[in-house]
Amino acid sequence: MKILVTGYTGQLGYDVVEEGLKHGLDMHGTGRNNLDITNEKEVNQYVETLYPDAIIHCAAFTAVDKAEDDKDTCWDVNVNGTKHLVNAAKAIGAKFIYISTDYVFEGKGIVPYSEIDQTDPIGYYGLTKFEGEKVVQETLDNWFIVRISWVFGINGNNFVKTMLRLAETRDELNVVGDQYGSPTYTFDLAKLLIDMIQTQKYGVYHVSNEGYCTWADFAKEIFKQSNKMVTVHPITTEEYPTRAVRPKNSRMSKDKLEDNGFSRLRSWEDALQHYLKQLNEEVN
Ligand SMILES: NC(=O)c1ccc[n+]([C@@H]2O[C@H](COP(=O)([O-])OP(=O)(O)OC[C@H]3O[C@@H](n4cnc5c(N)ncnc54)[C@H](OP(=O)(O)O)[C@@H]3O)[C@@H](O)[C@H]2O)c1
């Protein structure tokens, strides 16, 4: 199976390519340097020439705060870029996985969101990712939409790396303790995506590692597992103002995964343990 993976220079795309290669699949990863998805002509030419059986679309404008100030670029990448890839996939009948986000929900309450719950995107980033979902659903037949949250992986920047960096100079940190969600380890998610793309169990799925926590809980666990003596003080969202609004409830139910015969990912604590080992191996 030949698979085009966008976002190869980012966190998730990198691990998807690595995982596919382990399965002997013919993987083709792209970054902005070799395929700018906002360029329709370039996308058409690339996809027609490569003629993949499937596209796993991980590329996105992911800077949620910056999105509020650079709306044009955010729209261009997340909506137009997705449209270009979706149209190119349709032309050759390729399967499609679109990676989406918990930001398609309003993020209120305490109940985990299911795939059939009402969407109400939060912030401009959330809006553009939701528009991307609509493009996929309205254009294609053979599609998966996979909504994920709080991503961390070896290739790129994320909350874990930020906490480890701060631990070098700080012994106390204020971290938001009233936003709830689940971290998603790209190494684990990549296995699921490679499994999924080889099926015809199309539709919307929620995926993350198992268990829920707050950012403060996540930070505490990072310091505990990496033996860093940093005290975490949980603070409220209001005490840590950001340009883009953050969802207070990013909990997503993963029941549908299991119902459709896919495996749930391991707990976020176990995933973190594996990740820290992976980081150390890279450093040592
Ligand atoms: N990060 C999170 O916490 C999070 C949470 C929920 C959902 N998601 C979704 O998960 C997916 C993967 O996120 P990630 O964290 O792996 O992303 P990431 O590390 O920020 O990487 C983004 C990727 O998109 C590429 N890209 C940006 N603009 C492009 C363009 N014009 N043409 C081609 N490629 C372009 C980047 O390429 P360059 O490196 O060349 O710029 C990079 O490879 C995204 O769809 C994101 O919306 C992420």
The ligand as an SDF file (V2000), in Angstrom:
LIG
                    3D

 48 52  0  0  0  0  0  0  0  0999 V2000
   -0.4310   19.5710   18.6320 N   0  0  0  0  0  0  0  0  0  0  0  0
   -1.5480   19.3180   19.2870 C   0  0  0  0  0  0  0  0  0  0  0  0
   -1.6080   19.3990   20.5240 O   0  0  0  0  0  0  0  0  0  0  0  0
   -2.7890   18.8870   18.5520 C   0  0  0  0  0  0  0  0  0  0  0  0
   -3.9730   18.6880   19.2600 C   0  0  0  0  0  0  0  0  0  0  0  0
   -5.1140   18.2500   18.5720 C   0  0  0  0  0  0  0  0  0  0  0  0
   -5.0410   18.0360   17.2110 C   0  0  0  0  0  0  0  0  0  0  0  0
   -3.8830   18.2630   16.5390 N   0  0  0  0  0  0  0  0  0  0  0  0
   -3.8370   18.0180   15.1010 C   0  0  0  0  0  0  0  0  0  0  0  0
   -2.9360   16.9470   14.8920 O   0  0  0  0  0  0  0  0  0  0  0  0
   -2.2720   17.0930   13.6410 C   0  0  0  0  0  0  0  0  0  0  0  0
   -0.7890   16.9240   13.8320 C   0  0  0  0  0  0  0  0  0  0  0  0
   -0.3190   17.9110   14.7350 O   0  0  0  0  0  0  0  0  0  0  0  0
    1.2280   18.0330   15.0970 P   0  0  0  0  0  0  0  0  0  0  0  0
    1.3070   18.4800   16.5160 O   0  0  0  0  0  0  0  0  0  0  0  0
    1.9370   16.8130   14.6420 O   0  0  0  0  0  0  0  0  0  0  0  0
    1.6430   19.2620   14.1590 O   0  0  0  0  0  0  0  0  0  0  0  0
    3.0340   20.0400   14.1160 P   0  0  0  0  0  0  0  0  0  0  0  0
    4.0710   19.2940   14.8520 O   0  0  0  0  0  0  0  0  0  0  0  0
    2.7490   21.4570   14.4800 O   0  0  0  0  0  0  0  0  0  0  0  0
    3.3930   19.9890   12.5720 O   0  0  0  0  0  0  0  0  0  0  0  0
    2.6490   20.6620   11.6360 C   0  0  0  0  0  0  0  0  0  0  0  0
    3.0150   20.1320   10.2780 C   0  0  0  0  0  0  0  0  0  0  0  0
    2.2190   20.8080    9.2890 O   0  0  0  0  0  0  0  0  0  0  0  0
    3.0780   21.2110    8.2420 C   0  0  0  0  0  0  0  0  0  0  0  0
    2.5740   22.3650    7.5150 N   0  0  0  0  0  0  0  0  0  0  0  0
    2.2010   23.5660    7.9970 C   0  0  0  0  0  0  0  0  0  0  0  0
    1.8580   24.3820    6.9770 N   0  0  0  0  0  0  0  0  0  0  0  0
    2.0380   23.6790    5.8290 C   0  0  0  0  0  0  0  0  0  0  0  0
    1.8640   23.9510    4.4580 C   0  0  0  0  0  0  0  0  0  0  0  0
    1.4550   25.1520    4.0180 N   0  0  0  0  0  0  0  0  0  0  0  0
    2.1520   22.9840    3.5520 N   0  0  0  0  0  0  0  0  0  0  0  0
    2.5810   21.7660    3.9590 C   0  0  0  0  0  0  0  0  0  0  0  0
    2.7660   21.4340    5.2430 N   0  0  0  0  0  0  0  0  0  0  0  0
    2.4930   22.3930    6.1670 C   0  0  0  0  0  0  0  0  0  0  0  0
    4.3860   21.5300    8.9330 C   0  0  0  0  0  0  0  0  0  0  0  0
    5.4020   21.5490    7.9720 O   0  0  0  0  0  0  0  0  0  0  0  0
    6.7390   22.4550    8.1890 P   0  0  0  0  0  0  0  0  0  0  0  0
    7.4400   21.8280    9.3550 O   0  0  0  0  0  0  0  0  0  0  0  0
    7.4760   22.2800    6.9260 O   0  0  0  0  0  0  0  0  0  0  0  0
    6.2620   23.8400    8.4620 O   0  0  0  0  0  0  0  0  0  0  0  0
    4.4800   20.3600    9.9020 C   0  0  0  0  0  0  0  0  0  0  0  0
    4.9690   19.2180    9.2680 O   0  0  0  0  0  0  0  0  0  0  0  0
   -2.7320   18.4330   13.0810 C   0  0  0  0  0  0  0  0  0  0  0  0
   -3.7650   18.2080   12.1610 O   0  0  0  0  0  0  0  0  0  0  0  0
   -3.3000   19.1620   14.2820 C   0  0  0  0  0  0  0  0  0  0  0  0
   -4.3230   20.0720   13.9080 O   0  0  0  0  0  0  0  0  0  0  0  0
   -2.7500   18.6630   17.1750 C   0  0  0  0  0  0  0  0  0  0  0  0
  1  2  1  0
  2  3  2  0
  2  4  1  0
  4  5  1  0
  4 48  2  0
  5  6  2  0
  6  7  1  0
  7  8  2  0
  8  9  1  0
  8 48  1  0
  9 10  1  0
  9 46  1  0
 10 11  1  0
 11 12  1  0
 11 44  1  0
 12 13  1  0
 13 14  1  0
 14 15  2  0
 14 16  1  0
 14 17  1  0
 17 18  1  0
 18 19  2  0
 18 20  1  0
 18 21  1  0
 21 22  1  0
 22 23  1  0
 23 24  1  0
 23 42  1  0
 24 25  1  0
 25 26  1  0
 25 36  1  0
 26 27  1  0
 26 35  1  0
 27 28  2  0
 28 29  1  0
 29 30  1  0
 29 35  2  0
 30 31  1  0
 30 32  2  0
 32 33  1  0
 33 34  2  0
 34 35  1  0
 36 37  1  0
 36 42  1  0
 37 38  1  0
 38 39  2  0
 38 40  1  0
 38 41  1  0
 42 43  1  0
 44 45  1  0
 44 46  1  0
 46 47  1  0
M  CHG  2   8   1  16  -1
M  END
$$$$
